[in-house]
């Protein structure tokens, strides 16, 4: 994100500098022909920079949307992980509290108590 901000800042500064140069129409020392040519060249560069800036703005917006989407997915994934860990901990606690007969029945899927007992 910082790299995009720096690039955008530099482009805005260059556009501003070109705008100031065009508006002030700094006098050329060579000749009026060169000055007009330089002005046209600078205007073309300025237009090109504006187009590049618009394209970068669109890419920046798309990347921000993508980053927000990824952040939402990450938050949901973290919540799911926490829920799974809690369920696992509950199961481990339940198994830990069983007696040896109950453990045998749990792992063997076998009821150790007879039908006549109790």
Protein Blocks (a to p, Z undefined) as FASTA:
>chain_A
ZZmmmmmmmmmmmmmmmmmmmmnopacfkbmklmmmmmmmmmmmmmmmmmmmmmmmmmmm
mmmmmmmmmmmmmmmmmmmmmmmmmmmmmmmmmmmmpcfklmmmmmnopafbdfkgZZ
